[in-house]
Amino acid sequence: MAHVTLKSGYSELVDRLNRFPQGAPSSESLYKILSILFSEREAELVARLPIKPFTAPQASRILKLDLTETRKVLEELASRAILLDTEREGETTYILPPPMAGFFEFSMMRLRGDVDQKVLGELFYQYLNVEEEFIRNLFVRGETQLGRVFVHEPVLSNDNALHVLDYERASEVISTATHRGIGVCYCRHKMLHVDRNCDAPMEICMTFNGSAQSLIRHGYARSAEVSEGMELLQQAYEHNLVQFGENVREGVNFICNCCGCCCEAMIAARKFGMLNPVHTSNFLPVVDESKCNGCGKCVSACPVEVMSLVSANEGRDSKARRAKVDDDTCLGCAVCVRTCSREALSLSSRPQRVITPLNSLHRTVVMAIERGNLQDLIFDNRVLWNHRAMAAVLGVILRLPPIKQAMASRQFKSRYLEYLITHATY
């Protein structure tokens, strides 16, 4: 196994990545990926960096390096989109993003010659699409997930539009972002290197706000005006791509324009649909049986295979078919509605509104609580013995049976959750 032969810095980095709520299950493929993206020394240093945002002086104290050397290390990592760097009140703040959505994707968001992207793409395919444990951890652990689907806006009726909040519109995210970056679609780029890509547009991956600012600065995305963002969104609509974005209301950092064949979120939705791996929109398609002729266009267009043709039960024509929606696994993207030429499909609000976390901090904390590793987030950089002890105690509490866990930790979790959300600088 690679993790036996490679030096300990990579093992420490894997442990560090598994302090994120989503985790990165250890495997030979993962170690090979990390050995391409990080030197051994970089892996060892990154393994010691905080989960939460930090400055160069803070990193200097943690890494026990002088400030000049620390800045050099951080700037080098940011230049390769391993760290994201943003300006906050005149000072640069750094953060290590999780593997996804994070430095896995960033490594394939532009064509580059400093790494072998064919080998990297093949390894990503093996780790994500063949081995699957990473994807299971990413998409089906807990109730709160990384991403959500935006409804296909052009098909909204006037009545539908009354029920769509601003943060549920991809167009609103584009128009209100402080920065907009456009890059190569990681999923289709990866599939290109294993001869499995489709012909959907490649340069259509969108990042926003602080993430876009960092990726643009280091050449992993190009800056775009609102008008170009809207044009690309229209292009995505025309190719029946699904807008899959960060599962937050404020400060959305990415929107991918996903096809059903290449994109990880859509593949996960097909494989694990009953486990709700992706937060849906607040709509469901409804079939008007009087208008549906069973042509099957909606079935072909659905990226997650929740549309099917069933018997229309018409006595005169035993072969007559009509479309049927699997409400339990439908994403509510409304791509099917766009493809129906007979206006037999329309949108209806879901019986229960889907809840979207406030921001990335809120989502991360809730995910950590659900996955049982809130202690890793609260006691980040466990340098002091009492922090280590408290982390161990909290870890035990969060792994108790649900009833006992609620009794033991309700006050503790609520106090820290409120404090983190109201005081953190994410």
Contacts in CASP RR format, 6 or more apart in sequence:
PFRMAT RR
TARGET T0000
AUTHOR 0000-0000-0000
METHOD contacts of the structure
MODEL  1
MAHVTLKSGYSELVDRLNRFPQGAPSSESLYKILSILFSEREAELVARLP
IKPFTAPQASRILKLDLTETRKVLEELASRAILLDTEREGETTYILPPPM
AGFFEFSMMRLRGDVDQKVLGELFYQYLNVEEEFIRNLFVRGETQLGRVF
VHEPVLSNDNALHVLDYERASEVISTATHRGIGVCYCRHKMLHVDRNCDA
PMEICMTFNGSAQSLIRHGYARSAEVSEGMELLQQAYEHNLVQFGENVRE
GVNFICNCCGCCCEAMIAARKFGMLNPVHTSNFLPVVDESKCNGCGKCVS
ACPVEVMSLVSANEGRDSKARRAKVDDDTCLGCAVCVRTCSREALSLSSR
PQRVITPLNSLHRTVVMAIERGNLQDLIFDNRVLWNHRAMAAVLGVILRL
PPIKQAMASRQFKSRYLEYLITHATY
1 28 0 8 1.000
1 31 0 8 1.000
2 28 0 8 1.000
2 31 0 8 1.000
2 32 0 8 1.000
2 35 0 8 1.000
3 10 0 8 1.000
3 11 0 8 1.000
3 14 0 8 1.000
3 26 0 8 1.000
3 28 0 8 1.000
3 31 0 8 1.000
6 31 0 8 1.000
6 35 0 8 1.000
6 40 0 8 1.000
7 40 0 8 1.000
8 44 0 8 1.000
9 40 0 8 1.000
9 43 0 8 1.000
9 44 0 8 1.000
9 47 0 8 1.000
10 31 0 8 1.000
10 34 0 8 1.000
10 35 0 8 1.000
10 38 0 8 1.000
10 40 0 8 1.000
10 43 0 8 1.000
12 43 0 8 1.000
12 44 0 8 1.000
12 47 0 8 1.000
12 48 0 8 1.000
13 34 0 8 1.000
13 38 0 8 1.000
13 43 0 8 1.000
13 44 0 8 1.000
13 46 0 8 1.000
13 47 0 8 1.000
14 24 0 8 1.000
14 26 0 8 1.000
14 30 0 8 1.000
14 31 0 8 1.000
14 34 0 8 1.000
15 47 0 8 1.000
16 46 0 8 1.000
16 47 0 8 1.000
16 48 0 8 1.000
16 49 0 8 1.000
17 23 0 8 1.000
17 24 0 8 1.000
17 98 0 8 1.000
17 99 0 8 1.000
18 24 0 8 1.000
18 25 0 8 1.000
19 51 0 8 1.000
19 373 0 8 1.000
19 376 0 8 1.000
19 377 0 8 1.000
19 380 0 8 1.000
20 51 0 8 1.000
20 98 0 8 1.000
20 99 0 8 1.000
21 364 0 8 1.000
21 367 0 8 1.000
21 368 0 8 1.000
21 370 0 8 1.000
21 371 0 8 1.000
21 373 0 8 1.000
21 377 0 8 1.000
22 98 0 8 1.000
22 99 0 8 1.000
22 100 0 8 1.000
22 137 0 8 1.000
22 138 0 8 1.000
22 141 0 8 1.000
22 146 0 8 1.000
22 367 0 8 1.000
22 371 0 8 1.000
23 98 0 8 1.000
23 99 0 8 1.000
23 134 0 8 1.000
23 137 0 8 1.000
23 138 0 8 1.000
24 30 0 8 1.000
24 98 0 8 1.000
24 99 0 8 1.000
24 134 0 8 1.000
24 137 0 8 1.000
25 133 0 8 1.000
25 134 0 8 1.000
25 137 0 8 1.000
27 127 0 8 1.000
27 131 0 8 1.000
27 133 0 8 1.000
29 123 0 8 1.000
29 126 0 8 1.000
29 127 0 8 1.000
29 131 0 8 1.000
30 127 0 8 1.000
30 134 0 8 1.000
32 123 0 8 1.000
33 104 0 8 1.000
33 120 0 8 1.000
33 123 0 8 1.000
33 124 0 8 1.000
33 127 0 8 1.000
34 43 0 8 1.000
36 115 0 8 1.000
36 116 0 8 1.000
36 119 0 8 1.000
36 120 0 8 1.000
36 123 0 8 1.000
37 80 0 8 1.000
37 82 0 8 1.000
37 103 0 8 1.000
37 107 0 8 1.000
37 115 0 8 1.000
37 120 0 8 1.000
38 46 0 8 1.000
38 82 0 8 1.000
42 73 0 8 1.000
42 76 0 8 1.000
42 77 0 8 1.000
42 82 0 8 1.000
45 63 0 8 1.000
45 73 0 8 1.000
46 77 0 8 1.000
46 82 0 8 1.000
46 96 0 8 1.000
48 62 0 8 1.000
48 63 0 8 1.000
49 59 0 8 1.000
49 62 0 8 1.000
49 63 0 8 1.000
49 94 0 8 1.000
49 96 0 8 1.000
50 58 0 8 1.000
50 62 0 8 1.000
50 380 0 8 1.000
50 381 0 8 1.000
51 96 0 8 1.000
51 376 0 8 1.000
51 377 0 8 1.000
51 380 0 8 1.000
52 95 0 8 1.000
52 377 0 8 1.000
52 380 0 8 1.000
52 424 0 8 1.000
52 426 0 8 1.000
53 93 0 8 1.000
53 94 0 8 1.000
53 95 0 8 1.000
53 425 0 8 1.000
53 426 0 8 1.000
54 62 0 8 1.000
54 93 0 8 1.000
54 94 0 8 1.000
54 95 0 8 1.000
55 91 0 8 1.000
55 92 0 8 1.000
55 93 0 8 1.000
55 94 0 8 1.000
56 67 0 8 1.000
56 70 0 8 1.000
56 71 0 8 1.000
56 74 0 8 1.000
56 92 0 8 1.000
56 94 0 8 1.000
57 67 0 8 1.000
59 70 0 8 1.000
59 74 0 8 1.000
59 94 0 8 1.000
60 66 0 8 1.000
60 67 0 8 1.000
60 70 0 8 1.000
62 381 0 8 1.000
62 383 0 8 1.000
63 70 0 8 1.000
63 73 0 8 1.000
65 73 0 8 1.000
74 83 0 8 1.000
74 85 0 8 1.000
74 94 0 8 1.000
75 85 0 8 1.000
77 83 0 8 1.000
78 84 0 8 1.000
78 85 0 8 1.000
78 94 0 8 1.000
78 214 0 8 1.000
78 218 0 8 1.000
79 218 0 8 1.000
80 114 0 8 1.000
80 218 0 8 1.000
81 103 0 8 1.000
81 106 0 8 1.000
81 107 0 8 1.000
81 109 0 8 1.000
81 214 0 8 1.000
81 215 0 8 1.000
81 218 0 8 1.000
81 220 0 8 1.000
82 96 0 8 1.000
82 103 0 8 1.000
82 106 0 8 1.000
83 94 0 8 1.000
83 95 0 8 1.000
83 96 0 8 1.000
83 97 0 8 1.000
84 94 0 8 1.000
84 95 0 8 1.000
84 97 0 8 1.000
84 210 0 8 1.000
84 211 0 8 1.000
84 214 0 8 1.000
84 215 0 8 1.000
85 92 0 8 1.000
85 93 0 8 1.000
85 94 0 8 1.000
85 214 0 8 1.000
85 217 0 8 1.000
86 92 0 8 1.000
86 93 0 8 1.000
86 210 0 8 1.000
86 213 0 8 1.000
86 214 0 8 1.000
87 93 0 8 1.000
87 213 0 8 1.000
88 425 0 8 1.000
93 425 0 8 1.000
96 103 0 8 1.000
97 103 0 8 1.000
97 106 0 8 1.000
97 211 0 8 1.000
99 134 0 8 1.000
100 138 0 8 1.000
100 146 0 8 1.000
100 264 0 8 1.000
101 146 0 8 1.000
101 246 0 8 1.000
101 253 0 8 1.000
101 254 0 8 1.000
101 256 0 8 1.000
104 124 0 8 1.000
104 186 0 8 1.000
105 186 0 8 1.000
105 205 0 8 1.000
106 186 0 8 1.000
106 215 0 8 1.000
106 220 0 8 1.000
107 115 0 8 1.000
107 117 0 8 1.000
107 120 0 8 1.000
108 117 0 8 1.000
108 120 0 8 1.000
108 121 0 8 1.000
108 124 0 8 1.000
108 184 0 8 1.000
108 186 0 8 1.000
108 189 0 8 1.000
108 190 0 8 1.000
109 183 0 8 1.000
109 184 0 8 1.000
109 186 0 8 1.000
109 189 0 8 1.000
109 205 0 8 1.000
109 215 0 8 1.000
109 220 0 8 1.000
109 221 0 8 1.000
110 183 0 8 1.000
110 184 0 8 1.000
110 219 0 8 1.000
110 220 0 8 1.000
110 221 0 8 1.000
111 117 0 8 1.000
111 184 0 8 1.000
117 189 0 8 1.000
117 193 0 8 1.000
118 193 0 8 1.000
120 193 0 8 1.000
121 189 0 8 1.000
121 190 0 8 1.000
121 193 0 8 1.000
121 194 0 8 1.000
122 193 0 8 1.000
122 194 0 8 1.000
124 190 0 8 1.000
125 190 0 8 1.000
125 191 0 8 1.000
125 193 0 8 1.000
125 194 0 8 1.000
125 196 0 8 1.000
127 134 0 8 1.000
128 134 0 8 1.000
128 135 0 8 1.000
128 264 0 8 1.000
129 135 0 8 1.000
129 267 0 8 1.000
135 264 0 8 1.000
135 267 0 8 1.000
135 268 0 8 1.000
136 272 0 8 1.000
138 146 0 8 1.000
138 264 0 8 1.000
138 268 0 8 1.000
139 145 0 8 1.000
139 146 0 8 1.000
139 265 0 8 1.000
139 268 0 8 1.000
139 272 0 8 1.000
139 275 0 8 1.000
139 277 0 8 1.000
139 278 0 8 1.000
140 268 0 8 1.000
140 272 0 8 1.000
140 275 0 8 1.000
140 276 0 8 1.000
140 277 0 8 1.000
141 370 0 8 1.000
141 371 0 8 1.000
142 367 0 8 1.000
142 370 0 8 1.000
142 371 0 8 1.000
143 276 0 8 1.000
143 370 0 8 1.000
144 247 0 8 1.000
144 357 0 8 1.000
144 363 0 8 1.000
144 366 0 8 1.000
144 367 0 8 1.000
144 370 0 8 1.000
145 247 0 8 1.000
145 276 0 8 1.000
145 277 0 8 1.000
145 278 0 8 1.000
145 279 0 8 1.000
145 367 0 8 1.000
146 246 0 8 1.000
146 247 0 8 1.000
146 363 0 8 1.000
146 367 0 8 1.000
147 244 0 8 1.000
147 245 0 8 1.000
147 246 0 8 1.000
147 247 0 8 1.000
147 265 0 8 1.000
147 278 0 8 1.000
147 279 0 8 1.000
148 244 0 8 1.000
148 245 0 8 1.000
148 246 0 8 1.000
148 247 0 8 1.000
148 278 0 8 1.000
148 279 0 8 1.000
148 280 0 8 1.000
148 281 0 8 1.000
148 354 0 8 1.000
148 356 0 8 1.000
149 242 0 8 1.000
149 243 0 8 1.000
149 244 0 8 1.000
149 245 0 8 1.000
149 278 0 8 1.000
149 279 0 8 1.000
149 280 0 8 1.000
149 281 0 8 1.000
149 331 0 8 1.000
149 332 0 8 1.000
149 333 0 8 1.000
150 168 0 8 1.000
150 169 0 8 1.000
150 170 0 8 1.000
150 173 0 8 1.000
150 243 0 8 1.000
150 244 0 8 1.000
150 245 0 8 1.000
150 255 0 8 1.000
150 281 0 8 1.000
150 333 0 8 1.000
151 164 0 8 1.000
151 168 0 8 1.000
151 169 0 8 1.000
151 281 0 8 1.000
151 282 0 8 1.000
151 283 0 8 1.000
151 332 0 8 1.000
151 333 0 8 1.000
151 334 0 8 1.000
151 347 0 8 1.000
152 237 0 8 1.000
152 242 0 8 1.000
152 243 0 8 1.000
152 333 0 8 1.000
152 334 0 8 1.000
152 335 0 8 1.000
152 337 0 8 1.000
152 338 0 8 1.000
153 164 0 8 1.000
153 169 0 8 1.000
153 170 0 8 1.000
153 171 0 8 1.000
153 237 0 8 1.000
154 237 0 8 1.000
154 338 0 8 1.000
155 334 0 8 1.000
155 337 0 8 1.000
155 338 0 8 1.000
155 347 0 8 1.000
156 164 0 8 1.000
156 334 0 8 1.000
156 347 0 8 1.000
157 346 0 8 1.000
157 347 0 8 1.000
160 283 0 8 1.000
160 347 0 8 1.000
160 349 0 8 1.000
163 282 0 8 1.000
163 349 0 8 1.000
164 282 0 8 1.000
166 172 0 8 1.000
167 173 0 8 1.000
167 249 0 8 1.000
167 250 0 8 1.000
167 252 0 8 1.000
167 356 0 8 1.000
168 281 0 8 1.000
168 282 0 8 1.000
168 356 0 8 1.000
170 233 0 8 1.000
170 243 0 8 1.000
170 255 0 8 1.000
171 230 0 8 1.000
171 233 0 8 1.000
173 208 0 8 1.000
173 252 0 8 1.000
173 255 0 8 1.000
174 180 0 8 1.000
174 206 0 8 1.000
174 208 0 8 1.000
174 226 0 8 1.000
174 229 0 8 1.000
174 230 0 8 1.000
174 233 0 8 1.000
174 255 0 8 1.000
175 226 0 8 1.000
175 230 0 8 1.000
177 208 0 8 1.000
177 209 0 8 1.000
177 212 0 8 1.000
177 251 0 8 1.000
177 252 0 8 1.000
178 208 0 8 1.000
178 209 0 8 1.000
178 210 0 8 1.000
178 213 0 8 1.000
179 208 0 8 1.000
179 209 0 8 1.000
179 210 0 8 1.000
179 212 0 8 1.000
179 213 0 8 1.000
179 216 0 8 1.000
179 223 0 8 1.000
180 206 0 8 1.000
180 207 0 8 1.000
180 208 0 8 1.000
180 212 0 8 1.000
180 223 0 8 1.000
180 224 0 8 1.000
180 225 0 8 1.000
180 226 0 8 1.000
180 228 0 8 1.000
180 229 0 8 1.000
181 206 0 8 1.000
181 207 0 8 1.000
181 208 0 8 1.000
181 212 0 8 1.000
181 215 0 8 1.000
181 216 0 8 1.000
181 221 0 8 1.000
181 222 0 8 1.000
181 223 0 8 1.000
181 224 0 8 1.000
182 203 0 8 1.000
182 204 0 8 1.000
182 205 0 8 1.000
182 206 0 8 1.000
182 221 0 8 1.000
182 222 0 8 1.000
182 224 0 8 1.000
182 228 0 8 1.000
182 229 0 8 1.000
182 232 0 8 1.000
183 203 0 8 1.000
183 204 0 8 1.000
183 205 0 8 1.000
183 206 0 8 1.000
183 207 0 8 1.000
183 215 0 8 1.000
183 220 0 8 1.000
183 221 0 8 1.000
183 222 0 8 1.000
184 202 0 8 1.000
184 203 0 8 1.000
184 205 0 8 1.000
185 200 0 8 1.000
185 201 0 8 1.000
185 202 0 8 1.000
185 203 0 8 1.000
185 204 0 8 1.000
185 205 0 8 1.000
185 256 0 8 1.000
185 257 0 8 1.000
185 262 0 8 1.000
185 263 0 8 1.000
186 205 0 8 1.000
187 256 0 8 1.000
187 258 0 8 1.000
187 259 0 8 1.000
187 262 0 8 1.000
187 263 0 8 1.000
187 264 0 8 1.000
188 197 0 8 1.000
188 198 0 8 1.000
188 200 0 8 1.000
188 202 0 8 1.000
188 259 0 8 1.000
188 262 0 8 1.000
188 263 0 8 1.000
189 197 0 8 1.000
189 202 0 8 1.000
190 262 0 8 1.000
191 197 0 8 1.000
191 198 0 8 1.000
191 261 0 8 1.000
191 262 0 8 1.000
196 261 0 8 1.000
196 262 0 8 1.000
197 262 0 8 1.000
198 259 0 8 1.000
198 261 0 8 1.000
198 262 0 8 1.000
200 239 0 8 1.000
200 241 0 8 1.000
200 257 0 8 1.000
200 259 0 8 1.000
200 262 0 8 1.000
201 232 0 8 1.000
201 235 0 8 1.000
201 236 0 8 1.000
201 239 0 8 1.000
201 241 0 8 1.000
201 257 0 8 1.000
204 232 0 8 1.000
204 235 0 8 1.000
204 236 0 8 1.000
204 241 0 8 1.000
204 257 0 8 1.000
205 221 0 8 1.000
205 254 0 8 1.000
205 256 0 8 1.000
205 257 0 8 1.000
206 229 0 8 1.000
206 232 0 8 1.000
206 254 0 8 1.000
206 255 0 8 1.000
206 256 0 8 1.000
206 257 0 8 1.000
207 215 0 8 1.000
207 221 0 8 1.000
207 253 0 8 1.000
207 254 0 8 1.000
208 251 0 8 1.000
208 252 0 8 1.000
208 253 0 8 1.000
208 254 0 8 1.000
208 255 0 8 1.000
209 251 0 8 1.000
209 252 0 8 1.000
209 253 0 8 1.000
210 253 0 8 1.000
211 253 0 8 1.000
211 254 0 8 1.000
212 221 0 8 1.000
212 223 0 8 1.000
212 253 0 8 1.000
215 221 0 8 1.000
216 222 0 8 1.000
216 223 0 8 1.000
224 232 0 8 1.000
232 257 0 8 1.000
233 243 0 8 1.000
233 257 0 8 1.000
236 243 0 8 1.000
236 257 0 8 1.000
237 338 0 8 1.000
239 257 0 8 1.000
239 259 0 8 1.000
240 301 0 8 1.000
240 303 0 8 1.000
240 335 0 8 1.000
240 338 0 8 1.000
240 339 0 8 1.000
241 257 0 8 1.000
241 258 0 8 1.000
241 259 0 8 1.000
241 335 0 8 1.000
242 257 0 8 1.000
242 258 0 8 1.000
242 259 0 8 1.000
242 260 0 8 1.000
242 263 0 8 1.000
242 266 0 8 1.000
242 303 0 8 1.000
242 331 0 8 1.000
242 333 0 8 1.000
242 335 0 8 1.000
243 255 0 8 1.000
243 256 0 8 1.000
243 257 0 8 1.000
243 258 0 8 1.000
243 333 0 8 1.000
244 255 0 8 1.000
244 256 0 8 1.000
244 257 0 8 1.000
244 258 0 8 1.000
244 263 0 8 1.000
244 265 0 8 1.000
244 266 0 8 1.000
244 278 0 8 1.000
245 252 0 8 1.000
245 254 0 8 1.000
245 255 0 8 1.000
245 256 0 8 1.000
246 252 0 8 1.000
246 253 0 8 1.000
246 254 0 8 1.000
246 255 0 8 1.000
246 360 0 8 1.000
247 279 0 8 1.000
247 356 0 8 1.000
247 357 0 8 1.000
247 363 0 8 1.000
248 356 0 8 1.000
248 357 0 8 1.000
248 358 0 8 1.000
248 359 0 8 1.000
248 360 0 8 1.000
248 362 0 8 1.000
248 363 0 8 1.000
249 356 0 8 1.000
249 357 0 8 1.000
249 358 0 8 1.000
249 359 0 8 1.000
250 358 0 8 1.000
250 359 0 8 1.000
251 359 0 8 1.000
251 360 0 8 1.000
253 360 0 8 1.000
256 263 0 8 1.000
256 265 0 8 1.000
258 265 0 8 1.000
258 266 0 8 1.000
258 303 0 8 1.000
259 266 0 8 1.000
259 303 0 8 1.000
260 266 0 8 1.000
260 267 0 8 1.000
260 270 0 8 1.000
260 303 0 8 1.000
260 304 0 8 1.000
263 303 0 8 1.000
265 277 0 8 1.000
265 278 0 8 1.000
266 303 0 8 1.000
266 304 0 8 1.000
268 277 0 8 1.000
268 278 0 8 1.000
269 277 0 8 1.000
269 278 0 8 1.000
269 303 0 8 1.000
269 304 0 8 1.000
269 329 0 8 1.000
269 331 0 8 1.000
270 304 0 8 1.000
270 305 0 8 1.000
273 304 0 8 1.000
273 328 0 8 1.000
273 329 0 8 1.000
274 328 0 8 1.000
274 329 0 8 1.000
278 331 0 8 1.000
279 354 0 8 1.000
279 356 0 8 1.000
280 330 0 8 1.000
280 331 0 8 1.000
280 332 0 8 1.000
280 350 0 8 1.000
280 354 0 8 1.000
281 331 0 8 1.000
281 332 0 8 1.000
281 333 0 8 1.000
281 334 0 8 1.000
281 354 0 8 1.000
282 349 0 8 1.000
282 350 0 8 1.000
282 353 0 8 1.000
282 354 0 8 1.000
283 332 0 8 1.000
283 334 0 8 1.000
283 347 0 8 1.000
283 348 0 8 1.000
283 349 0 8 1.000
283 350 0 8 1.000
284 325 0 8 1.000
284 327 0 8 1.000
284 330 0 8 1.000
284 332 0 8 1.000
284 347 0 8 1.000
284 348 0 8 1.000
284 349 0 8 1.000
284 350 0 8 1.000
285 298 0 8 1.000
285 325 0 8 1.000
285 330 0 8 1.000
285 332 0 8 1.000
285 334 0 8 1.000
285 336 0 8 1.000
285 337 0 8 1.000
285 345 0 8 1.000
285 346 0 8 1.000
285 347 0 8 1.000
285 348 0 8 1.000
286 325 0 8 1.000
286 345 0 8 1.000
286 346 0 8 1.000
286 347 0 8 1.000
286 348 0 8 1.000
287 322 0 8 1.000
287 323 0 8 1.000
287 324 0 8 1.000
287 325 0 8 1.000
287 344 0 8 1.000
287 345 0 8 1.000
288 343 0 8 1.000
288 344 0 8 1.000
288 345 0 8 1.000
288 346 0 8 1.000
289 312 0 8 1.000
289 322 0 8 1.000
289 344 0 8 1.000
291 342 0 8 1.000
291 343 0 8 1.000
291 344 0 8 1.000
292 312 0 8 1.000
292 322 0 8 1.000
292 323 0 8 1.000
292 342 0 8 1.000
292 344 0 8 1.000
292 345 0 8 1.000
293 322 0 8 1.000
293 342 0 8 1.000
293 344 0 8 1.000
294 309 0 8 1.000
294 312 0 8 1.000
294 320 0 8 1.000
294 321 0 8 1.000
294 322 0 8 1.000
294 323 0 8 1.000
295 341 0 8 1.000
295 342 0 8 1.000
296 307 0 8 1.000
296 309 0 8 1.000
296 321 0 8 1.000
296 323 0 8 1.000
297 339 0 8 1.000
297 340 0 8 1.000
297 341 0 8 1.000
298 307 0 8 1.000
298 323 0 8 1.000
298 336 0 8 1.000
298 337 0 8 1.000
298 339 0 8 1.000
298 340 0 8 1.000
298 345 0 8 1.000
299 307 0 8 1.000
299 308 0 8 1.000
299 309 0 8 1.000
299 323 0 8 1.000
300 339 0 8 1.000
301 307 0 8 1.000
301 335 0 8 1.000
301 336 0 8 1.000
301 338 0 8 1.000
301 339 0 8 1.000
302 335 0 8 1.000
302 336 0 8 1.000
303 331 0 8 1.000
303 333 0 8 1.000
303 335 0 8 1.000
304 329 0 8 1.000
304 330 0 8 1.000
304 331 0 8 1.000
306 325 0 8 1.000
306 326 0 8 1.000
306 329 0 8 1.000
306 330 0 8 1.000
306 331 0 8 1.000
307 323 0 8 1.000
307 324 0 8 1.000
307 325 0 8 1.000
307 326 0 8 1.000
307 336 0 8 1.000
308 323 0 8 1.000
308 324 0 8 1.000
308 326 0 8 1.000
309 321 0 8 1.000
309 322 0 8 1.000
309 323 0 8 1.000
309 324 0 8 1.000
310 321 0 8 1.000
310 322 0 8 1.000
310 324 0 8 1.000
311 318 0 8 1.000
311 320 0 8 1.000
311 321 0 8 1.000
311 322 0 8 1.000
312 320 0 8 1.000
312 321 0 8 1.000
312 322 0 8 1.000
313 320 0 8 1.000
314 320 0 8 1.000
323 336 0 8 1.000
323 344 0 8 1.000
323 345 0 8 1.000
325 336 0 8 1.000
332 347 0 8 1.000
334 347 0 8 1.000
336 345 0 8 1.000
337 345 0 8 1.000
337 346 0 8 1.000
337 347 0 8 1.000
357 363 0 8 1.000
357 366 0 8 1.000
358 421 0 8 1.000
359 421 0 8 1.000
359 426 0 8 1.000
360 426 0 8 1.000
361 420 0 8 1.000
361 421 0 8 1.000
361 424 0 8 1.000
361 426 0 8 1.000
362 421 0 8 1.000
364 377 0 8 1.000
364 426 0 8 1.000
365 374 0 8 1.000
365 377 0 8 1.000
365 417 0 8 1.000
365 420 0 8 1.000
365 421 0 8 1.000
366 417 0 8 1.000
368 374 0 8 1.000
368 376 0 8 1.000
368 377 0 8 1.000
369 398 0 8 1.000
369 413 0 8 1.000
369 417 0 8 1.000
372 395 0 8 1.000
372 398 0 8 1.000
372 399 0 8 1.000
373 395 0 8 1.000
373 398 0 8 1.000
374 394 0 8 1.000
374 395 0 8 1.000
374 398 0 8 1.000
374 413 0 8 1.000
374 416 0 8 1.000
375 390 0 8 1.000
375 391 0 8 1.000
375 392 0 8 1.000
375 394 0 8 1.000
375 395 0 8 1.000
375 398 0 8 1.000
376 391 0 8 1.000
377 420 0 8 1.000
378 391 0 8 1.000
378 394 0 8 1.000
378 416 0 8 1.000
378 420 0 8 1.000
379 387 0 8 1.000
379 388 0 8 1.000
379 390 0 8 1.000
379 391 0 8 1.000
379 394 0 8 1.000
382 388 0 8 1.000
382 391 0 8 1.000
394 409 0 8 1.000
394 412 0 8 1.000
397 405 0 8 1.000
397 408 0 8 1.000
397 409 0 8 1.000
397 412 0 8 1.000
398 405 0 8 1.000
398 409 0 8 1.000
399 405 0 8 1.000
400 408 0 8 1.000
400 409 0 8 1.000
END
